[in-house]
Amino acid sequence: MAQHRRQLPWFAGLILGALVLTALFAPVLAPQSPTEGDITQKLVPPVWMERGEREHPLGTDRFGRDVLSRIIWGSRISVVVSTLGIKEQDFVALAVVAGRSSAWIIRRHIFPNVIPTLLVISTLQVGYVILLEGTLSFLGVGVPPPNPAWGLMIADGRGFLATAWWISLFPGLAMLLTVLAVNLMGDWLRDHLDPKLRQLGVRGVVLESADAVPTGHAIEDAVKG
């Protein structure tokens, strides 16, 4: 039976597109500084809650820093960490050991493998890298404060879950949606670009077509009938 390829996960594509655009235009999109806070504005709730303020749509943390701005700038950290994760793939490391220049590595190894091999592998690794960065930052051994890493933001709010839940919830949702979108897109790319899966799909179509062609005995029986 032929394998049916998955439809393009538009939701995942929109999430990843928004992530990249947010990372690129973080200085323009962020309403406040991600690292500077106002202690008099600490633990301000989201705008739709009582005491919420328009200047801080998603509230502030215990240092009076704007949560939305920190999430926006945190997307840039996630994108940079993912790019560095791709750079550390084995075939790039082997070329560095061989003494090749960066330009030669890009021209001879990275570009020819971007589609399809590197694209599939790197996409599937991005979610893992983002989760790893978040875990390390949560444990205090990742991105140092006051940088707005999502894992660090979640850790900052764990002592205020009952009173200021928004500090951890919103960066946690950002990380969850990003990893989910990356995995969905990676699965789709693998189904469409992996040579082995494509061969299986073609073989399934051929076998299905062969089964649909009537044999000599079937034709003879049909004529007699």
C-alpha positions as CSV (number, residue, x, y, z in Angstrom):
1,M,0.0,0.0,0.0
2,A,1.4,3.4,-1.0
3,Q,2.5,5.8,1.7
4,H,0.5,9.0,1.8
5,R,2.7,12.0,2.3
6,R,1.7,14.4,5.0
7,Q,0.3,17.8,4.1
8,L,2.5,20.8,4.8
9,P,2.0,21.7,8.6
10,W,1.0,25.3,8.1
11,F,0.6,25.9,11.8
12,A,4.2,24.8,12.4
13,G,5.3,27.0,9.5
14,L,3.6,30.0,10.9
15,I,5.1,29.5,14.3
16,L,8.6,29.1,13.0
17,G,8.2,32.1,10.6
18,A,7.0,34.2,13.5
19,L,9.9,33.0,15.6
20,V,12.5,34.0,13.0
21,L,10.9,37.4,12.3
22,T,10.6,38.1,16.0
23,A,14.3,37.2,16.5
24,L,15.3,39.4,13.6
25,F,13.2,42.4,14.6
26,A,13.4,42.1,18.4
27,P,14.8,45.6,18.9
28,V,11.7,47.0,17.1
29,L,9.0,44.7,18.4
30,A,10.0,44.7,22.1
31,P,8.1,47.5,24.0
32,Q,10.6,47.6,26.9
33,S,14.2,46.8,27.7
34,P,14.6,43.0,28.3
35,T,17.2,43.4,31.0
36,E,16.4,46.7,32.7
37,G,13.6,46.8,35.3
38,D,11.7,49.1,37.6
39,I,11.4,47.7,41.1
40,T,8.3,49.8,41.6
41,Q,6.7,47.9,38.8
42,K,7.5,44.4,40.0
43,L,5.0,41.6,39.6
44,V,2.5,43.7,37.6
45,P,-0.1,41.2,36.2
46,P,-1.1,40.9,32.5
47,V,-3.1,43.7,31.0
48,W,-6.4,41.9,31.1
49,M,-6.2,41.3,34.9
50,E,-6.8,43.8,37.7
51,R,-3.9,46.2,38.2
52,G,-2.7,45.3,34.7
53,E,-1.0,48.0,32.6
54,R,-0.8,48.6,28.9
55,E,2.9,49.2,29.1
56,H,3.3,45.6,30.2
57,P,0.8,43.4,28.2
58,L,2.1,40.1,29.7
59,G,3.1,41.6,33.1
60,T,6.4,42.0,34.8
61,D,8.7,39.8,36.8
62,R,10.0,40.2,40.3
63,F,12.6,42.8,39.1
64,G,10.0,44.8,37.2
65,R,11.2,43.7,33.8
66,D,8.7,43.4,31.0
67,V,7.8,39.7,30.4
68,L,6.8,40.3,26.7
69,S,10.0,42.0,25.9
70,R,12.0,39.3,27.5
71,I,10.2,36.6,25.5
72,I,10.8,38.5,22.3
73,W,14.5,38.9,22.9
74,G,14.6,35.3,24.2
75,S,13.5,34.1,20.7
76,R,16.8,35.5,19.4
77,I,18.8,33.4,21.9
78,S,16.8,30.3,20.8
79,V,17.6,31.0,17.1
80,V,21.3,31.6,17.7
81,V,21.6,28.5,19.9
82,S,19.9,26.5,17.2
83,T,22.3,27.8,14.5
84,L,25.3,27.0,16.7
85,G,23.9,23.5,17.1
86,I,23.8,23.0,13.3
87,K,27.4,24.3,13.0
88,E,28.5,21.4,15.3
89,Q,27.3,18.7,13.1
90,D,29.8,15.9,12.5
91,F,30.7,16.5,8.8
92,V,31.5,20.2,9.6
93,A,33.7,19.2,12.6
94,L,35.6,16.7,10.4
95,A,36.3,19.3,7.8
96,V,37.6,21.7,10.5
97,V,39.9,18.9,11.8
98,A,41.2,18.5,8.2
99,G,42.4,22.1,8.3
100,R,40.0,23.5,5.7
101,S,39.0,27.2,5.8
102,S,35.6,28.4,6.7
103,A,34.8,29.5,3.1
104,W,35.9,26.1,1.8
105,I,33.8,24.3,4.3
106,I,30.7,26.4,3.5
107,R,31.2,25.9,-0.3
108,R,32.1,22.2,-0.3
109,H,30.2,20.8,2.7
110,I,27.5,23.0,4.0
111,F,25.8,24.3,0.8
112,P,25.7,20.9,-1.0
113,N,24.2,19.2,2.0
114,V,21.7,21.8,3.0
115,I,19.0,20.3,0.8
116,P,18.0,17.7,1.6
117,T,20.3,16.1,4.2
118,L,21.3,19.0,6.4
119,L,17.9,20.5,6.3
120,V,16.3,17.4,7.6
121,I,18.9,16.7,10.3
122,S,19.2,20.2,11.5
123,T,15.5,20.7,11.7
124,L,15.1,17.6,13.8
125,Q,17.9,18.7,16.1
126,V,16.6,22.3,16.6
127,G,13.9,21.2,19.1
128,Y,16.4,19.2,21.1
129,V,18.9,22.1,21.2
130,I,16.2,24.5,22.3
131,L,15.1,22.2,25.1
132,L,18.7,21.6,26.1
133,E,19.3,25.3,26.4
134,G,16.2,25.8,28.3
135,T,17.1,23.0,30.7
136,L,20.6,24.3,31.3
137,S,19.3,27.9,31.8
138,F,16.6,26.6,34.2
139,L,19.4,24.9,36.2
140,G,21.5,28.0,36.2
141,V,24.3,26.7,34.1
142,G,23.1,28.0,30.7
143,V,22.7,31.6,29.5
144,P,23.7,33.8,32.4
145,P,21.3,36.4,33.9
146,P,19.9,38.9,33.2
147,N,19.9,37.7,29.6
148,P,16.3,36.8,28.6
149,A,16.6,33.1,27.9
150,W,13.3,31.3,28.1
151,G,14.6,28.6,30.4
152,L,16.0,31.2,32.8
153,M,12.7,33.1,32.8
154,I,10.8,29.9,33.7
155,A,13.3,29.3,36.6
156,D,12.9,32.9,37.8
157,G,9.1,32.5,38.2
158,R,9.0,29.1,39.8
159,G,8.9,30.7,43.3
160,F,5.9,32.8,42.2
161,L,3.6,30.2,40.6
162,A,0.8,30.9,43.0
163,T,0.9,34.7,42.9
164,A,2.7,35.6,39.6
165,W,2.1,32.6,37.3
166,W,2.7,34.7,34.2
167,I,6.4,34.9,34.8
168,S,6.9,31.2,34.0
169,L,3.8,30.4,31.9
170,F,4.3,32.6,28.9
171,P,8.0,31.7,28.2
172,G,7.0,28.1,28.8
173,L,4.3,28.4,26.2
174,A,6.7,30.0,23.8
175,M,9.2,27.1,24.2
176,L,6.4,24.5,23.9
177,L,5.0,25.9,20.7
178,T,8.5,26.4,19.2
179,V,9.6,22.8,19.9
180,L,6.3,21.4,18.7
181,A,6.4,23.4,15.5
182,V,10.0,22.3,14.9
183,N,9.2,18.7,15.4
184,L,6.2,18.8,13.1
185,M,8.2,20.6,10.4
186,G,11.1,18.1,10.8
187,D,8.8,15.1,10.3
188,W,7.3,16.7,7.2
189,L,10.7,17.4,5.7
190,R,11.9,13.9,6.5
191,D,8.8,12.4,4.7
192,H,9.4,14.6,1.6
193,L,13.2,14.7,1.4
194,D,14.5,11.5,2.9
195,P,15.6,9.3,-0.1
196,K,14.8,6.1,1.7
197,L,11.2,7.2,2.4
198,R,10.8,8.4,-1.1
199,Q,12.0,5.1,-2.5
200,L,9.5,3.3,-0.2
201,G,6.8,5.6,-1.5
202,V,7.6,4.9,-5.1
203,R,7.9,1.2,-4.5
204,G,4.5,1.2,-2.8
205,V,3.0,3.0,-5.8
206,V,4.5,0.5,-8.2
207,L,3.3,-2.5,-6.2
208,E,-0.1,-1.0,-5.9
209,S,-0.3,-0.4,-9.7
210,A,0.9,-4.0,-10.3
211,D,-1.8,-5.4,-8.1
212,A,-4.4,-3.3,-10.0
213,V,-3.4,-4.7,-13.4
214,P,-5.6,-7.7,-14.3
215,T,-3.7,-11.0,-14.9
216,G,-4.2,-13.3,-17.8
217,H,-6.3,-15.7,-15.7
218,A,-8.5,-12.8,-14.5
219,I,-9.1,-11.6,-18.0
220,E,-9.9,-15.1,-19.2
221,D,-12.4,-15.6,-16.3
222,A,-14.0,-12.3,-17.1
223,V,-14.5,-13.3,-20.7
224,K,-16.0,-16.6,-19.8
225,G,-18.3,-15.0,-17.4
